[in-house]
Amino acid sequence: MSARKPSKPWRVTITGPEVEATSSFTSEEKTYAFIRATLGGGGPADTAKIEQWEGGRWWHFETVTVDEIRAAQTTSRDTEK
């Protein structure tokens, strides 16, 4: 018997000193858009653990920190100039 694939196969757990919340998404693109908005928005969260459903279970995909998001945003703004 195998586990059934969830309708939202991407899951993010946001953590920080004052927050811990889990959200699910239908695509990798939506997952990362949420992470950029959450970690780049100056809120209390500082880490996002991303998991993907594959092969009948949740797999750790990546862990992203607020410093990585801010560095990417700074680089993006610099290349737009």
C-alpha positions in Angstrom: 0.0 0.0 0.0 1.4 3.4 -1.0 0.6 6.8 0.4 -1.6 9.0 -1.7 0.0 12.0 -3.3 -1.3 15.2 -1.7 -3.0 17.9 -3.9 -0.3 20.3 -2.7 3.0 18.4 -3.0 5.2 21.3 -1.7 5.3 22.2 2.0 7.1 25.0 3.8 7.7 25.4 7.5 8.6 28.9 8.4 10.4 29.4 11.8 11.8 32.2 13.8 12.0 33.4 17.4 8.3 34.2 17.5 6.8 32.1 14.7 6.4 28.6 13.5 3.9 27.9 10.7 3.5 25.4 7.9 1.9 26.1 4.5 1.4 23.9 1.4 1.6 24.8 -2.3 0.8 23.3 -5.6 4.1 24.2 -7.3 7.8 25.0 -6.7 7.2 28.4 -8.2 4.5 29.3 -5.7 6.5 27.9 -2.8 9.5 30.1 -3.5 7.3 33.2 -4.1 5.8 32.7 -0.6 9.3 32.3 0.8 10.6 35.4 -0.8 7.6 37.4 0.5 7.8 35.9 4.0 11.5 36.0 4.6 12.2 39.2 2.6 9.4 41.2 4.1 11.0 42.0 7.4 8.8 39.8 9.6 9.8 37.6 12.5 10.6 34.5 10.5 14.2 33.7 9.7 14.2 30.2 8.2 12.1 28.2 5.7 12.4 24.4 5.5 11.1 23.2 2.2 9.8 19.7 1.7 8.5 17.9 -1.5 6.2 14.9 -1.7 7.8 12.2 -3.8 7.8 8.4 -3.8 5.1 8.2 -1.1 6.7 10.5 1.5 7.9 14.0 2.3 11.5 14.7 1.4 13.6 17.6 2.7 14.2 19.7 -0.4 16.1 22.8 0.9 16.5 25.1 3.9 16.5 28.8 3.1 17.5 31.6 5.5 16.5 35.2 5.6 20.1 36.2 4.9 20.0 34.2 1.6 16.8 35.9 0.5 18.0 39.4 1.4 21.3 38.7 -0.5 19.4 37.5 -3.6 17.1 40.6 -3.4 20.0 42.9 -3.2 21.7 41.2 -6.1 18.5 41.4 -8.1 18.1 45.1 -7.4 21.8 45.8 -8.4 21.4 44.0 -11.7 18.2 46.0 -12.5 20.1 49.3 -12.3 
